[in-house]
Amino acid sequence: MAKNKKKVETVFLVCEETGDYNYTIRRKPGGEKLKLMKFSPRLRKHTQHTEKKK
């Protein structure tokens, strides 16, 4: 029997202040949208980034 492959989707983290796509992550589908404090190179500071599918 073949093992079931777990589905993984690519998700982008978008800066809320500039709207730039700064990070990509791979995660399992489902669950809540991520909201993380990440570094924004354009602003040179940490800002809130939210998950968005492209």
Biopython code that builds the backbone (N, CA, C, O; Angstrom):
import numpy as np
from Bio.PDB.StructureBuilder import StructureBuilder

atoms = [
    (1, "MET", "N", (0.830, -1.174, 0.000)),
    (1, "MET", "CA", (0.000, 0.000, 0.000)),
    (1, "MET", "C", (0.882, 1.247, 0.000)),
    (1, "MET", "O", (1.878, 1.328, 0.718)),
    (2, "ALA", "N", (0.493, 2.195, -0.808)),
    (2, "ALA", "CA", (1.217, 3.459, -0.860)),
    (2, "ALA", "C", (0.755, 4.364, 0.271)),
    (2, "ALA", "O", (-0.415, 4.369, 0.653)),
    (3, "LYS", "N", (1.690, 5.116, 0.787)),
    (3, "LYS", "CA", (1.352, 6.055, 1.845)),
    (3, "LYS", "C", (0.669, 7.276, 1.236)),
    (3, "LYS", "O", (0.988, 7.688, 0.121)),
    (4, "ASN", "N", (-0.264, 7.842, 1.976)),
    (4, "ASN", "CA", (-0.910, 9.073, 1.531)),
    (4, "ASN", "C", (0.045, 10.240, 1.715)),
    (4, "ASN", "O", (0.672, 10.389, 2.764)),
    (5, "LYS", "N", (0.146, 11.064, 0.680)),
    (5, "LYS", "CA", (0.984, 12.244, 0.800)),
    (5, "LYS", "C", (0.173, 13.352, 1.450)),
    (5, "LYS", "O", (-0.991, 13.569, 1.114)),
    (6, "LYS", "N", (0.796, 14.036, 2.372)),
    (6, "LYS", "CA", (0.124, 15.148, 3.023)),
    (6, "LYS", "C", (0.182, 16.353, 2.103)),
    (6, "LYS", "O", (1.236, 16.678, 1.555)),
    (7, "LYS", "N", (-0.948, 17.008, 1.937)),
    (7, "LYS", "CA", (-0.991, 18.158, 1.060)),
    (7, "LYS", "C", (-0.407, 19.366, 1.784)),
    (7, "LYS", "O", (-0.693, 19.613, 2.956)),
    (8, "VAL", "N", (0.409, 20.101, 1.063)),
    (8, "VAL", "CA", (1.027, 21.299, 1.603)),
    (8, "VAL", "C", (0.771, 22.419, 0.609)),
    (8, "VAL", "O", (0.929, 22.228, -0.597)),
    (9, "GLU", "N", (0.380, 23.578, 1.100)),
    (9, "GLU", "CA", (0.124, 24.705, 0.213)),
    (9, "GLU", "C", (1.128, 25.817, 0.490)),
    (9, "GLU", "O", (1.590, 25.983, 1.619)),
    (10, "THR", "N", (1.459, 26.573, -0.543)),
    (10, "THR", "CA", (2.357, 27.710, -0.409)),
    (10, "THR", "C", (1.533, 28.950, -0.095)),
    (10, "THR", "O", (0.546, 29.240, -0.772)),
    (11, "VAL", "N", (1.941, 29.667, 0.920)),
    (11, "VAL", "CA", (1.215, 30.843, 1.400)),
    (11, "VAL", "C", (2.199, 32.005, 1.478)),
    (11, "VAL", "O", (3.361, 31.822, 1.838)),
    (12, "PHE", "N", (1.729, 33.188, 1.142)),
    (12, "PHE", "CA", (2.563, 34.381, 1.188)),
    (12, "PHE", "C", (2.226, 35.194, 2.421)),
    (12, "PHE", "O", (1.065, 35.263, 2.825)),
    (13, "LEU", "N", (3.239, 35.815, 3.024)),
    (13, "LEU", "CA", (3.019, 36.739, 4.128)),
    (13, "LEU", "C", (3.164, 38.153, 3.585)),
    (13, "LEU", "O", (4.213, 38.520, 3.056)),
    (14, "VAL", "N", (2.104, 38.943, 3.719)),
    (14, "VAL", "CA", (2.031, 40.271, 3.135)),
    (14, "VAL", "C", (2.101, 41.311, 4.245)),
    (14, "VAL", "O", (1.403, 41.203, 5.253)),
    (15, "CYS", "N", (2.947, 42.315, 4.054)),
    (15, "CYS", "CA", (3.072, 43.412, 5.008)),
    (15, "CYS", "C", (1.791, 44.245, 4.978)),
    (15, "CYS", "O", (1.325, 44.620, 3.902)),
    (16, "GLU", "N", (1.221, 44.535, 6.143)),
    (16, "GLU", "CA", (-0.019, 45.307, 6.194)),
    (16, "GLU", "C", (0.206, 46.783, 5.887)),
    (16, "GLU", "O", (-0.711, 47.458, 5.420)),
    (17, "GLU", "N", (1.413, 47.298, 6.142)),
    (17, "GLU", "CA", (1.664, 48.718, 5.930)),
    (17, "GLU", "C", (2.025, 49.039, 4.480)),
    (17, "GLU", "O", (1.550, 50.036, 3.936)),
    (18, "THR", "N", (2.861, 48.205, 3.844)),
    (18, "THR", "CA", (3.302, 48.496, 2.480)),
    (18, "THR", "C", (2.590, 47.648, 1.433)),
    (18, "THR", "O", (2.501, 48.057, 0.275)),
    (19, "GLY", "N", (2.079, 46.469, 1.813)),
    (19, "GLY", "CA", (1.436, 45.585, 0.857)),
    (19, "GLY", "C", (2.415, 44.717, 0.089)),
    (19, "GLY", "O", (2.033, 44.084, -0.895)),
    (20, "ASP", "N", (3.668, 44.673, 0.516)),
    (20, "ASP", "CA", (4.694, 43.870, -0.150)),
    (20, "ASP", "C", (4.590, 42.406, 0.252)),
    (20, "ASP", "O", (4.254, 42.083, 1.391)),
    (21, "TYR", "N", (4.884, 41.520, -0.706)),
    (21, "TYR", "CA", (4.968, 40.083, -0.452)),
    (21, "TYR", "C", (6.400, 39.791, -0.033)),
    (21, "TYR", "O", (7.259, 39.586, -0.891)),
    (22, "ASN", "N", (6.680, 39.768, 1.273)),
    (22, "ASN", "CA", (8.047, 39.627, 1.752)),
    (22, "ASN", "C", (8.455, 38.186, 2.038)),
    (22, "ASN", "O", (9.634, 37.857, 1.908)),
    (23, "TYR", "N", (7.533, 37.324, 2.417)),
    (23, "TYR", "CA", (7.870, 35.968, 2.836)),
    (23, "TYR", "C", (6.927, 34.952, 2.207)),
    (23, "TYR", "O", (5.755, 35.241, 1.966)),
    (24, "THR", "N", (7.449, 33.762, 1.944)),
    (24, "THR", "CA", (6.628, 32.631, 1.524)),
    (24, "THR", "C", (6.863, 31.496, 2.511)),
    (24, "THR", "O", (7.988, 31.267, 2.954)),
    (25, "ILE", "N", (5.793, 30.792, 2.848)),
    (25, "ILE", "CA", (5.899, 29.645, 3.738)),
    (25, "ILE", "C", (5.060, 28.511, 3.177)),
    (25, "ILE", "O", (4.142, 28.734, 2.388)),
    (26, "ARG", "N", (5.379, 27.311, 3.585)),
    (26, "ARG", "CA", (4.597, 26.133, 3.195)),
    (26, "ARG", "C", (3.950, 25.592, 4.451)),
    (26, "ARG", "O", (4.617, 25.338, 5.454)),
    (27, "ARG", "N", (2.639, 25.420, 4.381)),
    (27, "ARG", "CA", (1.920, 24.908, 5.543)),
    (27, "ARG", "C", (0.744, 24.060, 5.110)),
    (27, "ARG", "O", (0.312, 24.102, 3.958)),
    (28, "LYS", "N", (0.232, 23.284, 6.063)),
    (28, "LYS", "CA", (-0.922, 22.436, 5.794)),
    (28, "LYS", "C", (-2.166, 23.307, 5.665)),
    (28, "LYS", "O", (-2.279, 24.322, 6.352)),
    (29, "PRO", "N", (-3.100, 22.929, 4.795)),
    (29, "PRO", "CA", (-4.321, 23.726, 4.659)),
    (29, "PRO", "C", (-5.197, 23.625, 5.901)),
    (29, "PRO", "O", (-5.123, 22.661, 6.663)),
    (30, "GLY", "N", (-6.032, 24.650, 6.081)),
    (30, "GLY", "CA", (-6.926, 24.669, 7.224)),
    (30, "GLY", "C", (-6.350, 25.498, 8.351)),
    (30, "GLY", "O", (-5.206, 25.947, 8.287)),
    (31, "GLY", "N", (-7.129, 25.692, 9.351)),
    (31, "GLY", "CA", (-6.693, 26.482, 10.497)),
    (31, "GLY", "C", (-6.933, 27.960, 10.276)),
    (31, "GLY", "O", (-7.536, 28.362, 9.281)),
    (32, "GLU", "N", (-6.462, 28.757, 11.203)),
    (32, "GLU", "CA", (-6.656, 30.192, 11.136)),
    (32, "GLU", "C", (-5.572, 30.838, 10.285)),
    (32, "GLU", "O", (-4.508, 30.262, 10.061)),
    (33, "LYS", "N", (-5.868, 32.056, 9.814)),
    (33, "LYS", "CA", (-4.869, 32.807, 9.061)),
    (33, "LYS", "C", (-3.769, 33.254, 10.020)),
    (33, "LYS", "O", (-4.029, 33.635, 11.162)),
    (34, "LEU", "N", (-2.539, 33.198, 9.526)),
    (34, "LEU", "CA", (-1.415, 33.609, 10.345)),
    (34, "LEU", "C", (-1.312, 35.122, 10.395)),
    (34, "LEU", "O", (-1.572, 35.804, 9.403)),
    (35, "LYS", "N", (-0.935, 35.637, 11.539)),
    (35, "LYS", "CA", (-0.591, 37.049, 11.701)),
    (35, "LYS", "C", (0.691, 37.062, 12.520)),
    (35, "LYS", "O", (0.691, 36.704, 13.698)),
    (36, "LEU", "N", (1.781, 37.478, 11.888)),
    (36, "LEU", "CA", (3.080, 37.440, 12.541)),
    (36, "LEU", "C", (3.770, 38.788, 12.436)),
    (36, "LEU", "O", (3.528, 39.547, 11.497)),
    (37, "MET", "N", (4.626, 39.081, 13.400)),
    (37, "MET", "CA", (5.482, 40.252, 13.322)),
    (37, "MET", "C", (6.754, 39.823, 12.602)),
    (37, "MET", "O", (7.524, 39.017, 13.124)),
    (38, "LYS", "N", (6.975, 40.363, 11.401)),
    (38, "LYS", "CA", (8.151, 40.032, 10.601)),
    (38, "LYS", "C", (8.836, 41.322, 10.183)),
    (38, "LYS", "O", (8.246, 42.399, 10.264)),
    (39, "PHE", "N", (10.081, 41.214, 9.736)),
    (39, "PHE", "CA", (10.856, 42.370, 9.322)),
    (39, "PHE", "C", (10.456, 42.797, 7.920)),
    (39, "PHE", "O", (10.384, 41.973, 7.008)),
    (40, "SER", "N", (10.196, 44.084, 7.750)),
    (40, "SER", "CA", (9.886, 44.647, 6.438)),
    (40, "SER", "C", (11.123, 45.384, 5.935)),
    (40, "SER", "O", (11.504, 46.400, 6.516)),
    (41, "PRO", "N", (11.766, 44.893, 4.857)),
    (41, "PRO", "CA", (12.991, 45.528, 4.375)),
    (41, "PRO", "C", (12.775, 46.964, 3.883)),
    (41, "PRO", "O", (13.666, 47.802, 4.020)),
    (42, "ARG", "N", (11.618, 47.249, 3.322)),
    (42, "ARG", "CA", (11.363, 48.597, 2.811)),
    (42, "ARG", "C", (11.287, 49.623, 3.944)),
    (42, "ARG", "O", (11.825, 50.724, 3.831)),
    (43, "LEU", "N", (10.610, 49.249, 5.045)),
    (43, "LEU", "CA", (10.459, 50.161, 6.176)),
    (43, "LEU", "C", (11.591, 50.045, 7.185)),
    (43, "LEU", "O", (11.766, 50.918, 8.035)),
    (44, "ARG", "N", (12.360, 48.962, 7.091)),
    (44, "ARG", "CA", (13.473, 48.676, 7.998)),
    (44, "ARG", "C", (13.022, 48.580, 9.447)),
    (44, "ARG", "O", (13.691, 49.078, 10.352)),
    (45, "LYS", "N", (11.873, 47.930, 9.658)),
    (45, "LYS", "CA", (11.390, 47.672, 11.008)),
    (45, "LYS", "C", (10.440, 46.481, 10.970)),
    (45, "LYS", "O", (10.025, 46.043, 9.897)),
    (46, "HIS", "N", (10.102, 45.965, 12.134)),
    (46, "HIS", "CA", (9.171, 44.853, 12.236)),
    (46, "HIS", "C", (7.741, 45.372, 12.131)),
    (46, "HIS", "O", (7.361, 46.325, 12.810)),
    (47, "THR", "N", (6.951, 44.726, 11.264)),
    (47, "THR", "CA", (5.557, 45.110, 11.072)),
    (47, "THR", "C", (4.693, 43.860, 11.071)),
    (47, "THR", "O", (5.201, 42.741, 11.000)),
    (48, "GLN", "N", (3.402, 44.055, 11.149)),
    (48, "GLN", "CA", (2.447, 42.949, 11.131)),
    (48, "GLN", "C", (2.332, 42.402, 9.702)),
    (48, "GLN", "O", (2.112, 43.165, 8.762)),
    (49, "HIS", "N", (2.478, 41.094, 9.541)),
    (49, "HIS", "CA", (2.312, 40.421, 8.260)),
    (49, "HIS", "C", (1.159, 39.429, 8.373)),
    (49, "HIS", "O", (1.032, 38.724, 9.374)),
    (50, "THR", "N", (0.321, 39.381, 7.342)),
    (50, "THR", "CA", (-0.809, 38.465, 7.344)),
    (50, "THR", "C", (-0.690, 37.491, 6.179)),
    (50, "THR", "O", (-0.039, 37.767, 5.171)),
    (51, "GLU", "N", (-1.339, 36.349, 6.349)),
    (51, "GLU", "CA", (-1.311, 35.285, 5.351)),
    (51, "GLU", "C", (-2.223, 35.624, 4.177)),
    (51, "GLU", "O", (-3.334, 36.121, 4.362)),
    (52, "LYS", "N", (-1.736, 35.348, 2.964)),
    (52, "LYS", "CA", (-2.552, 35.544, 1.770)),
    (52, "LYS", "C", (-2.163, 34.493, 0.755)),
    (52, "LYS", "O", (-0.980, 34.229, 0.538)),
    (53, "LYS", "N", (-3.178, 33.887, 0.128)),
    (53, "LYS", "CA", (-2.930, 32.947, -0.952)),
    (53, "LYS", "C", (-2.903, 33.711, -2.258)),
    (53, "LYS", "O", (-3.645, 34.679, -2.426)),
    (54, "LYS", "N", (-2.065, 33.292, -3.180)),
    (54, "LYS", "CA", (-1.973, 34.017, -4.443)),
    (54, "LYS", "C", (-2.657, 33.294, -5.558)),
    (54, "LYS", "O", (-2.669, 33.776, -6.691)),
]
sb = StructureBuilder()
sb.init_structure("model")
sb.init_model(0)
sb.init_chain("A")
sb.init_seg("    ")
for serial, (resi, resn, name, xyz) in enumerate(atoms, 1):
    if name == "N":
        sb.init_residue(resn, " ", resi, " ")
    sb.init_atom(name, np.array(xyz, "f"), 0.0, 1.0, " ", f" {name:<3s}", serial, name[0])
structure = sb.get_structure()
